[in-house]
Amino acid sequence: MRVISGSARGIKLKAPEGLNTRPTIERIKESLFNIIANDLYDINFLDIYSGSGSIGIEALSRGAKKAVFIDSSKESVNVIENNLKKTRLSENAEIIKADVFDAVLRLGKEKRKFDIIFMDPPYKKGLVEETLKAVLNERILNENGFIIAEQALAEPEVLVDGFNVFRIKKYNKIKMIFIEYDYSED
């Protein structure tokens, strides 16, 4: 696993040991970042269920102003810290070691906003919908921002009032769902 492009291009990243994380496959990560490349410059990026931090690090490497990483695992937080040091991107990063829902609540209370939110929760546990509800309740997504959720291909369509799925990119066994605020309800 490595940084694909930008200031940290080619630097190898570590992943947490064991089966609790599934780093996004490099070719899928490359495809994803090709889709969002024009949206990355000078933005605030939130990486939820961060694991190794490779998605947020890729965003920083490609021009994001700031990236916030959320993970509840001590091992993941240590790996993210090491990967950030290795890529020399620590200065523009913040790591929150907490339960995702507690962290989103905290970000909401601090009135923090993000232009792109990426989430890669454990599959088949309904966590995409629950996390979207938390993001909506706390209004941490900028008005013109969007969310990317990684899911197993077999999981049902994401349906959360207040959000609209505007694109689904399918890969071999996973899909990336692009979600924005649903303004038709206003």
Summary of the structure (lengths in Angstrom):
residues: 186
radius of gyration: 15.1
end to end distance: 42.6
largest distance: 45.3
contacts: 601
relative contact order: 0.15
helix: 34%
strand: 28%
